Each structure stands twice: as structure tokens, then as C-alpha cells.
């Protein structure tokens, strides 16, 4: 895959790493079906942990082994302990709320009222919904309201975009650690 990059420095670096992996036998191949099963298992583990903790919900399915969970403040220590016990790497994110969880429900009525005042134009480019992971349809306003209390399907969005022919993704903005490669 990396050979499709147009950056000779990065391509050379990755080729060197691959050659080193081959030299010591660390290179191995597996099919996509196996990886998908592993990713689905990870998601099921996160969902099972959240079901056992009162006030915890998976809210952002980022990538194969990166899922964000929102919880009530008092549930935080239990969530961290459960994730660590399952072999995960729990980290508290510097955010001001339990976004995309049922705890945000009080915000939906006011947002729904504001969104109902808007007139949405036809999309000039495909815009994917965080809720459905599909291109917005006829009622983007309702999906915008739903995303306040529903998980973000980031991994599925990227998969759907790739299936729709997108092949280049550029992360922009202020962030201290890059996302895993899509």
C-alpha cells in the first residue's frame, strides 16, 4: 500500500523498515477477513465493558483498536479499571463533556429547534453522517441532532468513503497526536 505514496522519503523509510522486518522474520500476511473479525471482536469487548458499567457508552468507533467511551464522572474509575483488566490502554481525554452519549440528551431539544430554522441546500460534495456513516440524505438536520446522543461511526465512514472511490485522506487541524492511518 505504501508504494502508492508520492513522497520518496517516506517510501524509502517504509521500504527500509519492511526490509528489516523481512530480515528477522517479522513480516507476515493475513487476509482482510481475519482483520475484520479481530476489529469486530474489539468492538464487542468495548460494548460488553460498557454494558457492565452504569453510565458508560461507546461514543466514537475510530479505528480497529481505538474506541472512545463516554461515562458519568463517578463511573470513570470503574471504566478505567475494566478496560485495563481487559488489556486495553485507557486514557482520559481532555474534553468538557460526555459528547455523543445519552448524557447529552438535554441539548437535543434546543438544537432541534435551531436546526428546524435552517434551510439546507443540496450538497455540492458528498458529506457523510456521523450517525449512519452514509452520505446525508434528504433530512440532514435530524441527523445533526441525533449525532449529539449517538456514537460516531468514524471507521465505517472511512470504509464507506473508500468504497465510494475516495483514496486520499488528509488530517488537518490542531492535534497533538495523529490519528491512526485510515
ChimeraX attribute file (.defattr): number of C-alpha atoms within 10 A of each C-alpha:
attribute: neighborCount
match mode: 1-to-1
recipient: residues
	/A:1	4
	/A:2	11
	/A:3	12
	/A:4	7
	/A:5	11
	/A:6	9
	/A:7	10
	/A:8	10
	/A:9	10
	/A:10	13
	/A:11	15
	/A:12	13
	/A:13	11
	/A:14	14
	/A:15	14
	/A:16	12
	/A:17	12
	/A:18	13
	/A:19	14
	/A:20	13
	/A:21	13
	/A:22	12
	/A:23	10
	/A:24	8
	/A:25	9
	/A:26	11
	/A:27	11
	/A:28	7
	/A:29	6
	/A:30	7
	/A:31	7
	/A:32	9
	/A:33	9
	/A:34	10
	/A:35	12
	/A:36	12
	/A:37	11
	/A:38	14
	/A:39	16
	/A:40	13
	/A:41	14
	/A:42	17
	/A:43	19
	/A:44	12
	/A:45	15
	/A:46	22
	/A:47	16
	/A:48	13
	/A:49	18
	/A:50	20
	/A:51	13
	/A:52	12
	/A:53	16
	/A:54	13
	/A:55	18
	/A:56	24
	/A:57	25
	/A:58	22
	/A:59	23
	/A:60	21
	/A:61	20
	/A:62	19
	/A:63	18
	/A:64	16
	/A:65	17
	/A:66	19
	/A:67	20
	/A:68	18
	/A:69	25
	/A:70	25
	/A:71	24
	/A:72	15
	/A:73	11
	/A:74	10
	/A:75	14
	/A:76	17
	/A:77	10
	/A:78	16
	/A:79	23
	/A:80	16
	/A:81	13
	/A:82	18
	/A:83	17
	/A:84	13
	/A:85	10
	/A:86	12
	/A:87	9
	/A:88	16
	/A:89	11
	/A:90	16
	/A:91	11
	/A:92	10
	/A:93	10
	/A:94	6
	/A:95	7
	/A:96	6
	/A:97	14
	/A:98	19
	/A:99	21
	/A:100	23
	/A:101	23
	/A:102	18
	/A:103	18
	/A:104	15
	/A:105	15
	/A:106	11
	/A:107	12
	/A:108	16
	/A:109	11
	/A:110	10
	/A:111	16
	/A:112	16
	/A:113	11
	/A:114	12
	/A:115	16
	/A:116	11
	/A:117	9
	/A:118	9
	/A:119	8
	/A:120	12
	/A:121	6
	/A:122	9
	/A:123	10
	/A:124	6
	/A:125	7
	/A:126	13
	/A:127	15
	/A:128	19
	/A:129	20
	/A:130	24
	/A:131	21
	/A:132	18
	/A:133	19
	/A:134	17
	/A:135	17
	/A:136	18
	/A:137	14
	/A:138	9
	/A:139	9
	/A:140	16
	/A:141	19
	/A:142	13
	/A:143	17
	/A:144	18
	/A:145	21
	/A:146	20
	/A:147	21
	/A:148	24
	/A:149	21
	/A:150	22
	/A:151	23
	/A:152	25
	/A:153	22
	/A:154	21
	/A:155	19
	/A:156	17
	/A:157	22
	/A:158	20
	/A:159	13
	/A:160	16
	/A:161	20
	/A:162	14
	/A:163	10
	/A:164	10
	/A:165	8
	/A:166	11
	/A:167	10
	/A:168	9
	/A:169	11
	/A:170	6
	/A:171	9
	/A:172	7
	/A:173	5
	/A:174	7
	/A:175	8
	/A:176	6
	/A:177	6
	/A:178	9
	/A:179	11
	/A:180	10
	/A:181	8
	/A:182	14
